[in-house]
Amino acid sequence: MYAQMIKTASTGVKSREEMTEEERRFQDRIDAGEKIEPKDWMPDDYRATLIRQIGQHAHSEIVGQLPEGNWITRAPTLERKAILLAKVQDEAGHGLYLYCAAETLGVSRDELTEDLLSGKMKYSSIFNYPTLTWADIGAVGWLVDGAAIMNQVPLQRTSFGPYSRAMIRICKEESFHQRQGYDIMMKMAQGTPEQKRMAQDALNRFWYPSLMMFGPSDKDSIHSAQSMAWKIKINTNDELRQKFVDQTVPQAEYLGLSVPDENLKWNEETGHYDFTQPDWTEFFDVIKGNGPCNTDRMAARNKAWDEGKWVRDGLLAHARKRAARVAAE
Amino acid sequence: MKNEWPLWEVFIRGQHGLSHRHVGSLHAPDAEMAIKNARDVYTRRNEGVSIWVVKAADIAASSPSDKGPLYEPSQSKVYRHPTFFDIPEDVGAM
């Protein structure tokens, strides 16, 4: 997902006996469906885990602009270009909502940015894959945003108020993203044989990386168990991945495209599709920094930050000077 | 001196006459830029016709630990709600 492999700061879910009085009261509030707000008491581990999770989610939105930004100047029509611009601008907005939610936990924006730029904090593995053709922009909207929605819809009910409110806002806007992607895929799939080939090729390349977005199976993970007890994670990775496959396969069929998985089969008994797991060795390799675009993405973010420094400093100096002048009058 | 832009809380009034409502926050060097940024971040889909920005540092807030003394007294005053009073149906709309 946009936040993958988030390790909680804790060593597993505590039993009620092991909890302090404050921790028990905190867990009771969560179990009762109450929202935790920034000034409320919360366990240090809850705070630290949320900073990691929301921070990584925010970084993913920001870095996620890069693969799509790649096609703004090359969109096939003026309308497509305007739509793509609006979508990429939304991603920037989503990043900002999430950074603000993280900041209510006591971390500063600059700290978060610096941790991204130094590689200390991660962003979703998916954005380390290149967008080689226009059909990839369709596949990203359809599959990548589709996978993101799977995770973000349940997170609207997350226990931390500011995170939940950011998710509600994001989900409202996200559906436009997926539909514009599918719209591009429909056009390509119904186009010339060459365009249809491009659409199929985009699906071939983005299918497994999209499945990886949910992260490796976490049914036995102590970190996930704790996050679920805290309601900052609502479903297991496998549940969401299965839901995504079940929803996406008929959409691929409608396009007349085939999912690149020989073992993909409807299972009458389970009521779900059976499918092949992605290559988890590749996933861990990409997370480690060895994906096709990791270096490019980090270089682009660092360049934007470094070359924007004089603008940030200049505007602040101007604001301070003007405030001083007003104060002196 | 720290060179991070200060945090501003953003309030938007929608088109239908309701009050300004808190929608989120953002960083900006001054009020003018905060309003410009708020327009880009929080009104991309006709969400509003008026923007207020306030420096987050200038907001005073009640403390969660005061929840009891502040809000509990009103719980016992059910007569403040119109449904407390039974008015016979024969009286008509009231």
Boltz contact constraints between the chains, C-beta under 6 A:
constraints:
  - contact:
      token1: [A, 39]
      token2: [B, 64]
      max_distance: 6.0
  - contact:
      token1: [A, 40]
      token2: [B, 64]
      max_distance: 6.0
  - contact:
      token1: [A, 93]
      token2: [B, 41]
      max_distance: 6.0
  - contact:
      token1: [A, 96]
      token2: [B, 41]
      max_distance: 6.0
  - contact:
      token1: [A, 97]
      token2: [B, 24]
      max_distance: 6.0
  - contact:
      token1: [A, 100]
      token2: [B, 24]
      max_distance: 6.0
  - contact:
      token1: [A, 100]
      token2: [B, 25]
      max_distance: 6.0
  - contact:
      token1: [A, 109]
      token2: [B, 27]
      max_distance: 6.0
  - contact:
      token1: [A, 110]
      token2: [B, 4]
      max_distance: 6.0
  - contact:
      token1: [A, 315]
      token2: [B, 29]
      max_distance: 6.0
  - contact:
      token1: [A, 316]
      token2: [B, 29]
      max_distance: 6.0
  - contact:
      token1: [A, 319]
      token2: [B, 29]
      max_distance: 6.0
  - contact:
      token1: [A, 319]
      token2: [B, 30]
      max_distance: 6.0
